[in-house]
Amino acid sequence: MNDFTHKLEVFFKYFIDYENYKIVLTGLRNTLVIAVCGLIIGIVIGSIVAAFKVAGSRSKVAKVISYIGDAYTGLFRGTPIVVQLIIFHFIIFRGSGINTLLEAVLVFGLNSGAYVAEIMRGGILSVDIGQTEAGRTLGLSYTTTMFRVVIPQAIKNVVPTLGNELIALTKDTSVAGYVATMDLNAAFTAIAGATYDYLVPYLFLALVYLVLVILMTVMIRQIERRMRKSERR
């Protein structure tokens, strides 16, 4: 117990006295930026891919894009996110001078888009076909009907699943340090290396992630309640 108390004292000394809390705050900011922006990019890409997948054989263009979408989702869902980060960092973006944070956001966005595509496809299929027929009857094109009528309703249906995707992305950001991005994991690892103790820093790292997930869960539930109230009205 005395040994653990000593480790706590050393941790807080490095955390506060040596101002290592600054890199933790930077890591927290970067973690949230990567997760939130990655999900937004994922929703945009996923919605487009899902729309063409649902379109199926309506046209040759839709069919070709649907095949491309299948290849894209298969590639990004079939390979680990850390491998994708390394490939983009050391091969695709090598020598480009791109900011590592932006690099991580793009990779996480592309990875999320592959998962959101399937989520959105299920959400689109859950919307009554009458909505599509009504839009077409009013003279709207298939694309306009999909993106102005169907997809907004589909997003409402899949909010809980998108919330789970946000939580998963937040935890997955722990590998962003592989491409020199200062995320939460990298910040606490730096403190652990300075104190020569990994127990206390990683316990606090786990606690921070747990608090983030709890806050996100509460936020998602609040969004769900508001959507249910608006539908009743």
N, C-alpha and C positions, 0 to 999 in steps of 0.2 A: 504493500500500500504506500509506504514511504517513497519507494522507487517511482511509482506512478505519480505521486504528488510532485516529486522532483521534475518528472517529465512535463507535467502540466505547467510548472513554473517556468521551465526553459521555453516551452512553446509560447506562452503568453509574453515572455520577455522578447522573443524574436518577433512575435506578432504585433505587439504594441510598441515597445521601446525602440526596436529597430525598424518600425514602420512597414513591416511586411503585410499589414492589413491592406496597404495600397495595391499590392499585386493581387490580393484576394478579391478586392473590389473590381479590379480590371478583369480578372478571370470571371467573376460573376456577370459583369456586363457583357463580356464576349460570349459567354455561354448562352445568355438570354437572346443576344442578337443572332447568333447562329441558329438557335432553335426556332425562334419566332419568324425570322426572315426565311429560314429554310422551309418552314411550313407554308408560308405565304407563296413562295415560289412553287412548292409542291402542289398547292391547291390550283394554281394557275395552270401548270403543266398537266397535272392529273385530270383536271376538268376537260382540257382540250383533247387529251388522249382518250379519255372515257367517252366523250361525245362522238368521236370518230369510230370507236369500237362498237358503240351502240348502233351507229349508222349502218355498220355492216356493209352490205352489198348495194347500198342505195346508188352508188356511182363508183366508177373505176378509181377516181381520186381518193374517195373515202376508204375503199378497200386497200389501196396501197398504203395510205397513212395508218390504217388499222394494223397492217402487217408491221410497219415500222414501229408502231406503238407496242405491239407484242414483243418485238425484239428488244426494244428499250426497257420495258418492264422486266423482261426475263433477265437481261444483263444486270440491271441494278439491284434486282431482288435476289439474284443468284450469286452475287459476290459480296464479301464483307465490306462495310463502309470504310474500314481502315485501309484496305487494299485500294479502294477507289481514291481515297485521299492521297495515298503514296503515288499512285499512277498519275493523277492530275498534277501533283506538286513536282515530282521529279521528271516527268516526261512531257505532259501536255503544256503545263505552264512554266517549264524550265526556262530560265533566262528572260522571262517576260516582265519581271519586276512587279508583278501583281501582289498586292497586299495579302498576307497569309489569312487574315480574317475574312476578306472578301472571297478568297479561294475556298475557305472552309464553308462559307455561306452557300456558294455555288454548288459545291459537291453535295452538301447536305440537302440542298433544294432539289437537285437532280435525283438523289436517292429517295427523298420523300415523295417526289412526283410519281415514282414507280409504284409506291404503295397506295398513294392517294388515288391514282388512276383506277385501281380496283375498288377502292372504297366508293369513289364517285360513280363508277359503273353500277354498283349495287344500289346507290342512292337514286340514280336516274331511272333504273328499272323499277324502283319502288313507287315512282310518281305515276299516277293514273294516266294511261295512254290517251285518255280524253283530253288532257291538258295539251298534248302535242297536236291532237286533231283540231282542237279549238283554235290554237295558234295558226295552224295551216289554213283553217276555214276563214280566218280573218285576213288572209293574204300574206302572212309572214313567211319568210323563207325558212327552210329547215334549220339552218344555222342560227338565225335570229330567234326562232322559237326555242331552240335548245338553250341558248345562252341568256335569253331574256325571260323565259317562262319556266323551263324545266329545271335547269341547273340551280337557280336560287332556291327552289323547293327541295331539290335533292340535298343541298347543303344543310338545310334545316333538319332533314331526316338523318344525316350522318354526323351531326355535331358531337355526340358522345364518342364516336370512333375517331373523329379528327382530334378530339381532346386527348385520346389515348396516343395518337400519333405525335402530338406535341410533347407529351410526357416522355415517350420513347426517344424522341429527338434530343430532348434535354439531357437524358442520361447518356445517350450515344455521343454527345459532344466531348465526353471524357477522353476520346481518342484524338481530338483535334491537336493535341500537343505533339503528335507525330510529325506535323508539318510546321512546328514552331509557333503555333497559335497559343497565346496565353489564356487558357480556359481554367475552370475551377480546379480540375485535376492537376494541371501543370503548376498552378499557383501553390497548392498544398504540397505537391511533390518538391517544389523548390524549398519550401520551409522545412520539409522532412530532411532534405539533403543538407541544409544548413545546421540543423539541430542533431543530426545523426540518429534521429528517432522517427520511425514511421508509424508507430501505434497511435499516438495522440493526434497528429495531423490528419491521418486517414479516418479516425473516428469523427473528427470535426467535419471532414469532407463528406462523409456519409450523412452526417446530421444536416448539413447545408442542402444536399440533394433531397433528403427526406422532407425538409421544410418546403423546398421549391415545389415538389410533387404535391404535397398537401395543399398549398396555396393554389396551384393550377387546378387541382381537382375541385376545390371550392368554387373557383372562378367559372369552370366549365358547367358545374351544376347550376350556378346562378344564371348563366346564359340559357341553359335548357329551360329553367323555370320561366324566364321572361318570354321565351319563344312559345311555350305552351299557353301562357296568359294571352299573348297577342293572337294566337290561333282561336282561342275561345271567344275573344271579342269579335 
